[in-house]
Amino acid sequence: MNHDLKAAVLARCRSMEIPLVGVASTDRWENPPFEPWMPEEFYPQSIFPEARSVIVIGLPVHLPVLRTAPSIYYHELYRTINTLLDQYTYRLASFLNDRGYPSVFIPRDGYGGIDVLLKNPVAFFSHRHAAFLAGLGTFGVNNALITPEYGPRVRFGSILTAAPLPPDPLREEGLCTRCMECVTACPAGALDGRDYPEGLTDKAACARNSADLARRHISPCGICIQVCPVGEDRRHYGGEDSRHCRAREHVQKYGGL
């Protein structure tokens, strides 16, 4: 295992102000931590056969903006985070390539748009499973990956690399409180209240709701990650009051349909 290279990668991430970074070895996909598990075609080594490690980075979704969702404000934040994830993971892959380790980045979504998801609701790679295997968090009832720092309010990107990097430990203790706020608040009724992976998101219902929001230019939804009580970011930003409600109402009036 190349400890010096991992230290260099972490230093590079710090220089780019990336707050969450984890590493998983590709053999973790071959030894599923729970069932049901994904088919082998979705393993990183099936996508990039040289892969021996997966580096996962996470960028936070700022809670005050998310509290206005669905809105053009959150729509633009989502797009900004996606763009940064693609740029950062590309740069990190190039950083490793320059040091002699074949590496590729995986785009943050892996599908063409909501119209695609309505017909084929699966991306070609799961960043949230990669983040779980890299020790960044645990799954919640909302099917999202929950982190101690930001709850589920994180977007992830991944780098597949031939570099044999020391993996980070899996997080053993679940972070979901099973408060069911996400189940109650979901406007599409897409969550059934069971723990993941027994309880899975109704992808068709979620996609139909997202398609409606996209037609109004205020997608994505974001409600299930907005209401989750887990995360240090809640203490950082504090609770909501009448001023926050007025701000949300103002933002929701403009910029979309």
C-alpha positions in Angstrom: 0.0 0.0 0.0 1.3 3.4 -0.9 0.9 5.5 2.2 3.0 8.4 0.8 0.8 8.7 -2.3 -2.4 8.7 -0.2 -0.9 11.5 2.0 -0.2 13.5 -1.2 -3.7 12.9 -2.5 -5.2 14.2 0.8 -2.9 17.2 0.7 -4.1 17.9 -2.8 -7.7 17.7 -1.6 -7.0 20.1 1.2 -5.5 22.6 -1.2 -8.7 22.4 -3.3 -10.8 22.9 -0.1 -12.5 19.5 -0.4 -13.9 18.7 3.1 -14.7 15.0 2.8 -12.3 12.4 1.3 -12.3 8.6 1.7 -10.6 5.6 0.0 -12.0 2.2 -0.7 -10.2 -0.8 -2.2 -12.0 -2.4 -5.1 -12.2 -5.8 -3.4 -14.8 -4.3 -1.1 -17.3 -4.5 -4.0 -16.6 -8.2 -4.3 -17.4 -8.7 -0.6 -20.8 -7.1 -0.1 -21.4 -5.6 3.3 -25.2 -6.2 3.0 -27.7 -7.9 0.7 -29.2 -7.3 -1.9 -26.0 -5.9 -3.5 -25.4 -4.4 -7.0 -24.6 -6.6 -10.0 -21.0 -7.0 -10.9 -21.3 -4.8 -14.0 -21.5 -1.8 -11.6 -18.3 -2.6 -9.8 -15.5 0.0 -10.4 -13.2 -2.7 -11.8 -15.9 -3.6 -14.4 -15.9 0.0 -15.6 -12.1 0.5 -15.3 -10.3 -2.9 -15.2 -7.1 -1.3 -13.9 -8.8 0.0 -10.8 -7.5 -1.1 -7.4 -8.7 1.8 -5.3 -11.6 4.3 -5.4 -11.2 7.8 -4.0 -14.4 9.5 -3.1 -14.8 13.2 -2.4 -17.8 15.0 -0.9 -19.0 18.6 -1.2 -21.7 19.9 1.2 -25.0 21.2 0.1 -25.4 24.5 2.1 -28.5 24.1 4.3 -29.9 27.6 4.1 -30.1 27.3 0.3 -31.5 23.8 0.5 -34.2 25.1 2.9 -35.7 27.1 -0.1 -36.1 23.9 -2.2 -37.7 23.5 -4.6 -36.4 26.7 -6.0 -34.1 28.2 -8.6 -31.7 29.0 -5.7 -31.2 25.3 -4.9 -31.3 24.4 -8.6 -28.3 26.6 -9.2 -26.5 25.4 -6.1 -27.0 21.8 -7.2 -25.5 22.6 -10.7 -22.6 24.4 -9.1 -21.7 21.5 -6.8 -22.0 19.1 -9.8 -19.6 21.2 -11.8 -17.1 21.4 -9.0 -17.2 17.6 -8.4 -16.5 16.9 -12.1 -13.6 19.4 -12.1 -12.1 18.2 -8.8 -12.3 14.5 -9.7 -10.8 15.1 -13.1 -8.0 17.1 -11.6 -7.3 14.4 -9.0 -7.3 11.7 -11.7 -4.8 13.8 -13.7 -2.7 14.2 -10.5 -2.4 10.5 -10.2 -1.9 9.9 -13.9 1.1 12.3 -13.8 2.6 10.2 -11.0 2.4 7.0 -13.1 -0.9 5.5 -11.8 -3.6 5.1 -14.5 -6.7 6.8 -13.2 -10.1 8.1 -14.4 -12.8 10.3 -12.9 -16.5 9.3 -12.9 -19.0 12.0 -13.7 -21.2 13.0 -10.8 -24.5 11.6 -12.2 -23.8 9.1 -15.0 -27.1 9.6 -16.8 -28.3 12.1 -19.4 -31.2 13.8 -17.5 -34.6 13.2 -15.9 -36.2 12.1 -19.1 -33.6 9.2 -19.2 -34.3 8.3 -15.6 -38.0 8.0 -16.3 -37.2 5.2 -18.8 -34.0 3.8 -17.4 -33.7 4.8 -13.7 -30.2 3.6 -13.0 -26.9 5.4 -13.4 -23.8 3.4 -14.5 -22.0 3.9 -11.2 -23.1 4.6 -7.6 -21.2 7.3 -5.8 -23.2 6.8 -2.6 -22.2 3.1 -2.4 -18.6 4.1 -3.1 -18.8 6.7 -0.3 -20.2 4.1 2.1 -17.4 1.7 1.2 -14.9 4.5 1.7 -16.1 5.1 5.2 -17.7 8.5 4.7 -21.1 7.6 6.1 -24.0 5.1 6.4 -27.3 4.7 4.6 -30.6 6.2 6.0 -34.3 5.4 5.6 -34.2 8.1 2.8 -31.8 5.9 0.8 -29.2 8.6 0.9 -25.7 8.4 2.5 -25.7 10.2 5.8 -22.5 11.8 7.1 -21.7 13.0 10.6 -20.7 16.4 9.2 -23.5 17.2 6.9 -26.1 14.5 7.3 -27.3 13.5 3.8 -26.6 17.0 2.5 -23.5 16.0 0.5 -22.8 15.3 -3.2 -20.1 12.8 -4.0 -17.7 12.2 -6.9 -15.3 9.3 -7.4 -11.9 8.6 -9.0 -11.0 5.0 -10.1 -7.2 4.5 -9.9 -4.7 1.7 -10.3 -2.8 3.1 -7.3 -2.9 0.6 -4.3 -3.9 3.1 -1.6 -4.6 2.2 2.0 -8.4 2.0 2.5 -10.3 3.9 5.2 -12.3 1.9 7.7 -16.0 1.4 7.2 -18.2 3.3 9.6 -19.7 0.7 11.9 -22.5 2.6 13.7 -25.5 3.7 11.7 -26.3 7.5 11.7 -29.9 7.4 10.7 -32.2 8.2 13.7 -35.3 6.7 12.1 -37.2 9.8 12.9 -39.2 9.3 9.7 -39.2 13.0 8.8 -38.0 12.1 5.3 -40.8 9.6 4.8 -43.5 12.0 6.0 -42.2 15.0 4.0 -41.5 13.3 0.7 -43.9 14.9 -1.8 -43.8 11.9 -4.1 -44.5 9.3 -1.3 -41.4 7.5 -2.6 -40.1 6.2 0.8 -41.7 3.3 2.7 -40.0 3.7 6.1 -38.0 0.6 6.0 -34.2 0.6 6.5 -32.0 0.5 3.5 -31.6 -1.8 1.6 -34.8 -3.6 2.5 -36.7 -0.4 1.9 -35.9 1.2 -1.5 -36.9 4.5 -3.0 -39.8 4.2 -5.5 -37.6 5.5 -8.3 -40.5 6.0 -10.7 -42.5 8.2 -8.3 -39.3 10.2 -7.5 -38.5 10.6 -11.1 -42.0 11.8 -12.0 -41.8 14.4 -9.3 -38.4 15.5 -10.5 -39.6 15.7 -14.1 -42.4 18.0 -13.0 -39.9 20.2 -11.2 -37.6 20.2 -14.1 -40.4 21.5 -16.4 -40.7 24.4 -13.9 -36.9 24.9 -13.8 -36.7 24.3 -10.0 -35.4 20.7 -9.9 -34.2 18.8 -8.0 -36.6 18.2 -5.1 -34.2 17.9 -2.1 -36.9 17.6 0.6 -35.7 14.2 2.0 -32.2 15.5 2.7 -33.5 18.9 3.8 -35.5 17.6 6.7 -33.0 15.1 8.0 -32.0 16.1 11.6 -28.5 14.5 11.4 -25.4 16.6 10.7 -23.1 19.2 12.4 -24.3 21.7 9.7 -27.6 22.0 11.6 -25.8 23.4 14.6 -23.7 25.6 12.4 -26.6 27.3 10.7 -29.1 27.0 13.5 -32.8 26.5 13.3 -35.5 28.2 11.3 -37.6 31.1 12.4 -40.1 33.5 10.8 -37.2 35.3 9.0 -36.1 32.1 7.3 -39.7 31.4 6.3 -40.1 34.8 4.7 -36.8 34.3 2.8 -37.9 30.9 1.5 -41.2 32.3 0.3 -39.5 35.2 -1.5 -37.0 32.9 -3.3 -39.8 30.4 -4.3 -41.8 33.2 -6.0 -39.1 34.0 -8.6 -36.8 32.4 -11.2 -39.0 29.3 -11.9 -42.5 28.5 -13.0 
